[in-house]
Each structure stands twice: as C-alpha cells, then as structure tokens.
Amino acid sequence: MLIPIALIILGVLLIVAEVYLIPGLNVVGIIGAVMLLTAIAVAFLEAGVLGGVLAMSSASLLSGGGFWWLWKSGAWNQFILSASLRTDDKLIARESEQRARYLGKKGTAVTPLRPTGIAEIDGERIEVVTEGDFISAGSRVKVVAMDRRQYFVRLVSESAA
C-alpha cells in the first residue's frame, strides 16, 4: 500500500506545481493526473475494493485540498483575465456623436457607388453605401442614414439643389 500512497501524494504535488509554479506547460499536470489514476488502479489490484475506494477517496480529498489551497493563495488569478473588456458608455456616445456629424450633409461621389464606394463630404473621404441604386462618380449625394459602421447616401436630385 506504500506505492499507491506515494503515487497519490506525488501526483497531487505535480498537479499543484503545474498550476502554481509552471503554468502552461501541461506535461507536469498530465503526469500528475496519470500518477493519481495509476495509484488508484494499483490500490484496487493490491488491496481489493476496499483499498481502491480508500485510495480514490484519499486522492479526491488531497486533490480538493490542493485546489482549495491554490484558490486561497491566489494562484487561480493567473487563469482569469482581470482587465475589463467592456467599453465606456461615454466613449460610445462621443463616437456616435462624432459620426453623426455627416447626417444630412451633401457631398460628391469620388468613386462609382455600386452600391458601396467613396464619397467626399466636408472635405473628408468616407466609405458610403447607396440605398441600392448605382450612382456614378462625380454625382452629388446626401447622407440620409447612419449605421454603426456605414453611412447611407442618396442621389441629390437637381430640382432639390
């Protein structure tokens, strides 16, 4: 019974070392897990059902204690992204306001718009999308809508100009 006990202790120590000392290598943790399974199998073979169950429960208790210790020591923080990926609501509002400055403005189609292309509005070239119609280069266009990523333009009729 000394071999399964030694394998269980060594397996748990290797798994703890994998998490706490050398994260990312995975070989040490896999070897530790294989040692735990081997210890349980050897215990079942040498000591019968009672010895196997005893080895399984001790392996579970030692593993649980090791993971609890890692949790309390802060080693699990290495696996968690602590930076927030959420965007600031004020930043979104500011960007939306900045993009909305083109709404209702008129400009000129620099490239043919079929249905996407480039238009020059207020001296800036921006990518625009038509409402489905082909608009030739040099035509006057007006920004009529805005999506998060696109400006929608319509051909300015000569009577409105």
VENWOUR-V732707 format. One record per residue. N is the residue number from 1. SS is DSSP state (A for helix, B for strand, O for the rest). Layout:
# VENWOUR-V732707
[[N SS] [N SS]]
This chain:
# VENWOUR-V732707
[[1 O] [2 A] [3 A] [4 A] [5 A] [6 A] [7 A] [8 A] [9 A] [10 A] [11 A] [12 A] [13 A] [14 A] [15 A] [16 A] [17 A] [18 A] [19 A] [20 A] [21 O] [22 O] [23 O] [24 O] [25 O] [26 O] [27 A] [28 A] [29 A] [30 A] [31 A] [32 A] [33 A] [34 A] [35 A] [36 A] [37 A] [38 A] [39 A] [40 A] [41 A] [42 A] [43 A] [44 A] [45 A] [46 A] [47 A] [48 A] [49 A] [50 A] [51 A] [52 A] [53 A] [54 A] [55 A] [56 A] [57 A] [58 A] [59 A] [60 A] [61 A] [62 A] [63 A] [64 A] [65 A] [66 A] [67 A] [68 A] [69 A] [70 A] [71 A] [72 A] [73 A] [74 O] [75 A] [76 A] [77 A] [78 A] [79 A] [80 O] [81 O] [82 O] [83 O] [84 O] [85 O] [86 O] [87 O] [88 O] [89 A] [90 A] [91 A] [92 A] [93 A] [94 A] [95 A] [96 A] [97 A] [98 A] [99 A] [100 A] [101 A] [102 A] [103 O] [104 O] [105 O] [106 B] [107 B] [108 B] [109 B] [110 O] [111 O] [112 O] [113 B] [114 O] [115 O] [116 B] [117 B] [118 B] [119 B] [120 B] [121 B] [122 O] [123 O] [124 B] [125 B] [126 B] [127 B] [128 B] [129 B] [130 B] [131 O] [132 O] [133 O] [134 O] [135 B] [136 O] [137 O] [138 O] [139 O] [140 B] [141 B] [142 B] [143 B] [144 B] [145 B] [146 B] [147 O] [148 O] [149 O] [150 O] [151 B] [152 B] [153 B] [154 B] [155 B] [156 O] [157 O] [158 O] [159 O] [160 O] [161 O]]
